[in-house]
Amino acid sequence: MEGYDERTYGERFAPVYDRWYEGITDARACAALVADLADLADDAGGGPVLELGVGTGRLAVPLAGLGVEVVGVDASPAMLERLESNAADADADVEAVLADMVDPPLGDRSFAVVLLAYNTLFNLIDPDAQRRCLAAAARRLLPGGSVVVEAFVPDQPDPPGSTDGPGPEAAPPRDEISIRTLTADEVVLAVSRSDPSTQQAMGQYVDITESGISLRPWHIRWHTPDQLDVLAAEAGLVLADRWADWARTPFGAASTAHVSRYVVG
């Protein structure tokens, strides 16, 4: 998407993120699972958690509320401003770091868990950037630590062992327009284009109120779970667990999302 970079999403979505996505997944279940995994690291001595693409702290704040040390990285100043406000309101301690999540400058710090929740990895459009992000996460793990990735499950097949997409025989691009919100005070139109041949999707939420129109763009490059496993292997990680959600529901053929735990192989 022309004019779109790693800061665009955060800057445009920060004003509405908490209102639109507060209940998109179970934040309490996520915090509980990540806290449990953090306790397993460093020979069961536990350790801190690094969330990449922390946003407004939807997950980081309840995780910190469980007594876990949390560092949150985001490229958007607007998102981190909301994070700091939300953490203060909850009396939670989350360290906010303004940086590119591919390999944030955190010195020699190590973590029990590196978390990439709710399709965050897919916000990196370049597969090499996704691979470098996972490799950097692997290097930051304490012994026994975990990289945890949450993502949707695409409804398309992929060749075994492929991370380059399904090839030119894939379905043609698909354009969609739908209504996300329709109230007396606001209309939000969802405009999107998805291209299975490149495994990319992009779109705009057109937010219309009496005060004007706001455009909230997004752009992702998705992977199937099998493709993600290959990408992780290239970064030195192996799959340890895969669930359908944060409540550890078993993952199966009908699952529409996955929570995947990787460890250093």
N, C-alpha and C positions, 0 to 999 in steps of 0.2 A: 504494500500500500504506500503510494507516494506520500512523502512528508511524515511518515510514521516511524518512530524510533522507540527505544526501550523506556523512555520517560513518558511517552504520549498517553499510554493507558492510565497510568497512575494519576497524572495531572488532570485528565478529563473525568475519570471515574471517582476520584476522591470525594467530591461533594455529595455523591449519591450512594457510595459503596455500602455503607452501613445500613442504609434504608432498603436498598435493593437486595442485598445478599446476606443479611443477618442470619437467616435460617437455611441457607442453601445446602449445608451439610451439618451434621451433628458436632458442634464445636466441643461440647463437653466430652463426648466419646473420643474425639480426636485427642484432646488433652490427656485423657486417662490412658489411652494406648501409648502415646508418645512418652508420657511420664514413666510408664512401665518399662518401655524399651530403654529409656535413659538410665534406669536403675540397673540394667543388665550389663552396662559397659564398664570398662576399666577394671576388669576382674571383680565386677559386682560392686565397685565403689561408687558407680554412677558418675554423672557429669552433666555439663550444660548442653542446651539445645540451640542449634542455629537454624532459624527459619529464613529461607531465601524467598524473596518476594513477599515480605511480611505484610505489606499493605497497611490497613488500619488497625491490625492486631486482632482480627476476628478470632484467630486461633491462639496467638501468642499471649494475649491477656489472660484467658482462662488457664492456659498452661502455667504461666507465672503464678497464678492464683493457687496452684497446687504446690508451690514452693520450689519449682524448677527454675534454675537460672536460664534465662532466655536472651539470646541476641537475635535481633531482627534486621535483615538487610533489605533495602529497597532503593530503587533508582529515582523514586519520586519524592521530592520534598513535601508535596501536598499530602501524600499518603502518610509519611512519617509524622507530620504535624498532627494528623488525626490519631495516629497510633499513640503519640505521647499524651494527647488529651484523654483518649479512652483508657490508657493505663493509669493515669492520675485519678480518673473518676472511679476506677475499680481498686485503687490503692495497690496496684500491681507494679512490679519493677521489671521493665523490659528495656534492654539496651538497644537503642535505635542507631543504625549505621547507614548513612547515605552512600551507596556504592552500586556498581554493576554487579549483579548476582552471579555472573559467570565465574569470577574468581576474585571475591572481595578482598581488599587489603586488611587482613586481620592478624598480621604477624604470624607468630608460631602457635597461635591458640588452637586447641583441639576440642572436639565435641563428641558427646555420646550419641547424639542424633543430629543429622542434617535433614531438614524437612522441606519438601517441595510439594505443597498441597494444592488441591483444586486446579489442575491443569497448568500450574505455574511453569513447569518445564517447557510446555508447548508454546509459551509466550516468546521463547527464543526461536526465531524463524529459521536460523541456519543450523542444520544438523550438527555441524562441527562445533558450534557454540554450545549446543545441548550436550555433546560428548565432553567438551572441555569443562562444562559446569559439573557434570557427574564425576569427572576425574578429579577436579579440585575438591569436591565434596568428599570423595574417598580419601584423599590425602589428609583431610582434616579430622578424620575419625580417630577417636580413642580406641584402644584394643577392645574388641567386642562391640564396637559401635555400629550404627545402622544409618543408611540413607533411605528415607521413606518418601515415596512418590505416589501422589494421588492423581488419578486422571480418568477421563471418560474412555469408554471402549467404543471405537469406531465400528460402524456396521458394514465394513468392507473387509474382504480377505486380503492377505498379503502373502507373497512367496516366503517359504521358510528361510530364516536366516537373513532376510532383507531388511535394510534400514533406509533404502532409497525410494520407497514407494512402490505401488503396484505396476507401474509402467504405463505405456501409452494405450493399452487395451482397457484401461479403467473407464468408468462412466464419465460422461462429459460434465463440465462445470454446471452447478445448479444455483440459480438465483432465487431468493425468497424474500418476501415482505410480509410481516405479521404485526399484530398489535401486542405490545408487551403490557402497557398500562393504559387504561381508559377510565378517567374519573372526571368530575365536574371541573377540576382545576388543572388537569395534566393529561396529555396524550404522549405516549412513547411508542414510536414505530421502530421495529427491528428490521433492518435491511442487511442482508448477508449474501455472500457468494462463497461457495465451497467448490474445490477442485480436487477430486480424488486422484487425478494423475500426478499432482504434486503434493498431495496430502496437506493442503493449506486451506484455511478458511479465513475470511475477513468480513468485516461488517461495520455498521454504524447503528447506534441507538440515537434516533432523532427525538430529542426531548423537547416537547412543545408546551409552554405555559404562557400565561398572560404577559409575563415579563420578557418573553422572547424565545428563541430557539437555541438549544445547545446540542452540539454534536459530540458523541462519545464513541470513538472508533476503537476497534480491536482487531488483532491479527494473530493467528496461531498456525503452528506447523505440528500436526498430530502424528502419533505413532500407535500402532496396535500394541497390546501387551507383549506379544512375541518379539516385535521389532524393538520395543523398549528394552527387553532382556538382552538383545544383541548389542544395543547401544551401551547398556550398562557393562556388559562383558568387555567391550572395547575400552571402557574406563577402569577396568580392573575390579569390577563388582560382580557378584553372583546373587541370584534370587534366593532368599531364605524363606520368605512367606509371601502369600498373596491372598488378600481378603476382598470381599465385595464392598465393604464399607468399614467405617471406623469401629463398629461394634464387633468386628471380626467374624462377620457372616461369611461362610465358605464361598469362595469364588467358583462360578460355574459358567456354562455355555450361555446362560440367559442373563448374566450379569451385565449391567450397563455402565458400571464404573469399577475401578479397582484401587486398592491400597496395597502397594508393593514395597516390601522391605528387602533391601539389598545389603550385603556385607562384603567386606574385602575378600576376594577369592584367593 
